[in-house]
Amino acid sequence: MTVPSARPTASDAAASLGRWHAARRRSVTAATGNLALIETRWLAEGTDPDAAFADATAEAAATVTVTRLTRRNLDSDEPEHGLRFWDSASPAIAAFEQISAFDHNPEWVIDAEFTRSRRNVPSRSSTSATTAAAASSRCRATSPSAATASTTR
């Protein structure tokens, strides 16, 4: 356990927050940042992911970076492969101005100590496929945006 150091001054905290905001801005506007993502393409079953990646990379524009991703099908637990396309010259990056945020306010600072929970979280392998499918169905029924999220992650 580390012993907390002296509490930072308000100007130290404000400067630290400013550095965090600058880093966040660089992160979202980076070549593979949130605003650069232009497409997530899930490959059809049986498609060779290496060949699909090679083809997509060869055909991509000079400003586009192609990355691979894999997820597990909620019903079958089989791997599914996909490609993500990131454009460092995307319209979203070009139109981006700022992330709105409040200034640092020392009156909202609360001194506290984080204590990690010792709670056991069941692994995917200990959860039945039926339970996972039911949870997935509940998520999809919640809202149209939840259905989109569940099919594109």
C-alpha positions in Angstrom: 0.0 0.0 0.0 1.3 3.4 -0.9 1.1 6.3 1.5 -0.7 9.3 0.0 1.5 12.3 -0.7 0.5 15.8 0.2 -2.7 16.9 -1.4 -2.0 18.8 -4.7 -2.9 22.4 -4.8 -5.8 23.7 -6.9 -3.4 25.0 -9.5 -1.6 21.6 -9.7 -5.0 19.8 -10.1 -6.2 22.3 -12.7 -2.9 21.8 -14.6 -3.2 18.0 -14.4 -6.8 18.2 -15.7 -5.6 20.4 -18.5 -3.0 17.8 -19.5 -5.6 15.1 -19.3 -7.9 17.0 -21.6 -5.1 17.6 -24.1 -4.2 13.9 -24.1 -7.9 13.0 -24.5 -8.2 15.3 -27.5 -5.0 13.8 -29.1 -6.5 10.3 -28.4 -9.9 10.9 -30.1 -8.3 12.6 -33.2 -5.4 10.1 -33.6 -5.1 8.0 -36.8 -6.8 5.1 -34.9 -8.8 7.3 -32.5 -12.6 7.3 -31.9 -13.2 9.8 -34.6 -11.2 8.0 -37.3 -13.3 4.8 -37.2 -15.2 4.7 -40.5 -16.2 1.1 -40.7 -16.4 -2.2 -38.8 -16.8 -5.1 -41.2 -17.6 -8.6 -39.8 -16.4 -11.3 -42.1 -18.8 -14.1 -43.4 -18.3 -17.5 -41.8 -15.6 -19.4 -43.6 -13.8 -16.3 -44.9 -10.0 -16.4 -44.4 -9.3 -13.5 -42.1 -5.7 -13.3 -43.2 -6.6 -13.0 -46.9 -9.4 -10.5 -46.1 -7.0 -8.4 -44.1 -4.4 -8.5 -46.9 -7.0 -7.6 -49.6 -8.4 -4.7 -47.5 -5.0 -3.3 -46.7 -4.0 -3.4 -50.4 -7.2 -1.7 -51.5 -7.3 1.0 -48.7 -6.6 4.6 -49.4 -3.3 6.0 -48.1 -5.0 7.7 -45.1 -6.8 4.5 -44.1 -5.4 2.0 -41.5 -7.0 -1.5 -41.4 -6.9 -3.5 -38.1 -8.3 -6.9 -37.2 -10.6 -7.8 -34.4 -12.1 -11.0 -33.1 -15.1 -11.6 -30.8 -17.0 -14.7 -29.6 -20.5 -15.4 -30.9 -22.9 -15.2 -27.9 -24.9 -18.3 -29.0 -22.2 -20.7 -30.3 -19.1 -19.3 -28.6 -17.3 -19.6 -32.0 -14.8 -16.9 -32.9 -16.0 -14.3 -35.4 -13.4 -12.2 -37.3 -13.7 -8.7 -38.5 -11.8 -5.7 -39.9 -11.9 -2.1 -38.7 -11.1 0.8 -41.1 -9.7 4.0 -39.6 -9.3 7.1 -41.7 -6.9 9.7 -40.4 -8.6 12.2 -42.8 -12.2 11.3 -41.8 -14.9 13.9 -41.9 -15.5 13.5 -38.2 -11.9 14.5 -37.4 -12.1 17.4 -39.8 -15.3 18.7 -38.2 -14.1 18.1 -34.6 -13.8 21.2 -32.5 -13.7 20.3 -28.8 -14.9 18.0 -26.0 -17.0 20.1 -23.7 -16.0 19.9 -20.1 -16.2 21.8 -16.9 -13.2 23.6 -15.4 -11.6 22.3 -12.3 -13.5 23.3 -9.2 -11.7 22.5 -5.9 -15.1 22.5 -4.1 -16.0 19.3 -5.9 -12.9 17.5 -4.8 -13.6 14.7 -2.3 -10.7 13.0 -0.4 -11.2 9.2 -0.5 -9.4 6.0 -0.6 -10.2 3.3 -3.2 -10.5 -0.2 -1.8 -10.6 -3.0 -4.3 -13.4 -5.5 -3.9 -12.6 -9.2 -3.3 -15.8 -10.2 -5.2 -15.5 -13.2 -7.5 -16.9 -12.6 -11.0 -17.8 -15.7 -12.9 -15.9 -16.3 -16.1 -17.6 -16.8 -19.5 -16.9 -20.5 -19.4 -18.9 -20.9 -16.2 -22.0 -19.1 -17.7 -24.3 -21.3 -19.8 -24.9 -20.4 -23.4 -28.6 -20.2 -22.7 -28.0 -17.5 -20.0 -25.7 -15.6 -22.3 -28.2 -15.8 -25.1 -31.0 -14.6 -22.8 -28.9 -11.7 -21.6 -28.2 -10.8 -25.2 -31.9 -10.9 -26.1 -32.7 -8.6 -23.2 -30.0 -6.2 -24.3 -31.3 -6.2 -27.9 -34.9 -5.6 -26.7 -33.9 -2.5 -24.6 -33.5 0.0 -27.4 -32.5 0.3 -31.1 -29.1 1.7 -30.1 -28.5 -1.3 -27.8 -29.3 -3.7 -30.6 -26.8 -1.9 -32.8 -24.2 -2.0 -30.0 -24.8 -5.8 -29.5 -24.3 -6.6 -33.2 -21.3 -4.4 -33.8 -19.0 -5.0 -30.8 
